[in-house]
Every structure is written in structure tokens, then in C-alpha cells.
Amino acid sequence: MIYGTRLTQAREFCLLTQKALADDVGISQGTLSNAERDKSELPMHVLTQLATITGFPIDFFQQGPQVTFEGLPTHFRARAGMSMKEAGQAKRGGEIVAEAALAMLSQLEGPPLRLQPHPIGTAPQAAAAAAREALGLGPRDPALGLPVLLEHVGFQVIALPLPNTRRDAFSLWINDHPILALLDTDAGDRQLWSTAHELGHTLLHRDAGASNTLEQEADEFAMHLLMPLEAMNKEMPTHPTIQDFALLKRRWGVSIAALIRTAHRIGRIDDHRYTSLFKQMAARGERLRERAAIAPTKPRGFRAMAETLHGPHPAQGLARAANWTPAFAEDVLSRHATGAELPSRRITNVISLSSRRARRA
């Protein structure tokens, strides 16, 4: 027996339409559609072809899914122009990886959740201040390494083996587990903002659908979390230049563009200077990609759980447990940090994992 939801997951993750996949395996679109709706079975030779084309083993299709995002409010941090197909690919990838993460977590005791959603209408600045306190950040501490800091307060942060073309991150709640999914990027400043933005959604908009107002609130939350205005007032020069902003970017991990907007907000620059600075960035070709690069932070928790359950080289064990190929397991694991890859001593290697079985003994 196969599960139609698994066919849909694999197909959409591979950015294939029903017609394209049906043509590739030599069946009609209607036959594939019926199989995805659990109205018919597919012969083994077709399943073998599906496994070859999608990169998921036959066992994957024969095990019912434990995680689905359908019907759950999902918030995307994305650039303009993201297609429904691209959003679907990210969601299906998120379902597949989140299912493996939650299955591992069910066998372990992870850190307790120390950040809870706020009532509708909570001010983003107040929510950001509470989050900084829970994360152990002082008034002038940058929130560098935020993906790992969130794991220490009970968030499941997963990294997907997908390029972030027009998509950066998304978040949702699965029962009482906040899930924050990151896509591939080499721009650490954008990753940091996206992580903070999605944290804002999880804390302020747990059961709310998408809207421009909510996106603005999530950005407001991110600004207060990453650049507390009191700290910016103390550290921002009176007449900041692009070079000043580049230095502040190194310290705070946010983009020069975000720092310019904050400088305007706190009155360090006027409207004319604000426009001039962005024109300078455009002339330097930095409106979409800034020269002062910040390395992204890999989340740690997923790999830490896999290592706890399957040993220091967990790809084979993870593949067996999740019904993945070893290559796919290694691809997912490579997006999550080893202990040696964590960016600083401040961000500890320990995610406070222990076996539930050991605790019961």
C-alpha cells in the first residue's frame, strides 16, 4: 500500500506537475491523480520509476505521513514574485524534514519551550523585549547566532536543502511545537533578519493568516529584537556614513540597509540623507547584495538529535528511520551544524538532549 500524500510531497518537492511526472513514468495524469487521492494503487514497476525520478525510496511512499502543514497558518518571509509552486516546494520539504525532527524529539527530552505566543494585539516592541530576555541577551548584546539561540529555548529550527530564490524562511506551529524553517543562503544578514521576522510571526500571530499588516508587525518585531533602539541611540554616530554602517553591520549582524532605516527612525539622518545613502548603495550595486558579507548560522538541533540517536555519523541511521535515501539524509544533515561549526563559544554545542527511555529508568 502507498499513501497518496507521500506522492504529492515528493512530486511537489521536486517541482514536478502531475502531467510531467505521469509522462516521465509512462502513465496517465488521471492515474497519478487517483493515486495521490488514495483512489487507486500503482504497480511496483511504476513505484520503482517514481522512486528513481524523485529520489525518495519506495519505503517512503509506503509509510503514512505524520506531519502535514495543510490547514495550518504558515508565514513566509519571501521576496516579491514567489510562485505558488515555489511555496509548495518549500512546504513539502518542510513537512518531510519536520516529520523527521519531531520523530527524533519524541525519543528525546529537549529544552523546554521558554517563549510562548502573545495575545493578539501585543506590541511588537514589548514582545521583542520579552524575547531578548528569554534568550539571555543583554541591552546591548547582538542576537548573533539566533537560529541556535532559539533551539536552546525549545524551538525546532530546521534547514531545508532548497535554494532561497525568492524564499528565505517560513514558520508555523505544529501542535505545541514552533517550527522555523530556513532555506539555503550565503547572506547571514538576510538570514538573521528572516529568522527574527519569523520568530515575530510565531509569537505574535500563531493562529492568524497572512496579511500585509502582520508582515509589518513581524518586521517591527525583528527591528526591536536585532537593533534595540536604546542600544542604537548609544552606538550610532551622529552623522553616520556608509563606512560607519558597515562597522555596525559587523557587530550587529544586520544589513546596512536595515541600519540606515533605523538611523532614520531615531533621527540620526534626515529624509535627504536617507535617500542619498540608498542612492550610494545602488550606485555601488549593493541594494540587493551588500559587499560586507556576514556568514550565515547553521542550526544545530536536528544534527544533535541525529547524533544522539544514531551516533557521530548519523546519515545511514537517519535514512533508515525516516525512509530517506542516505544521500538525502546527508544533504539535510549538511545544512545543520556539527559541534565544530558553531560560530562562537557563547553558542554552546549542548542542546540539553537526553533519552526519554533513560529518564524513565
PyMOL commands that set and color helices and strands:
alter all, ss='L'
color gray80, all
select helices_A, chain A and resi 4-13+18-25+29-36+44-54+58-62+84-105+124-134+146-151+188-204+212-226+229-235+242-252+256-265+271-283+301-310+315-322+326-334+339-341+356-360
alter helices_A, ss='H'
color red, helices_A
select strands_A, chain A and resi 75-78+108-109+156-163+167-174+177-184+354-355
alter strands_A, ss='S'
color yellow, strands_A
deselect
rebuild
show_as cartoon
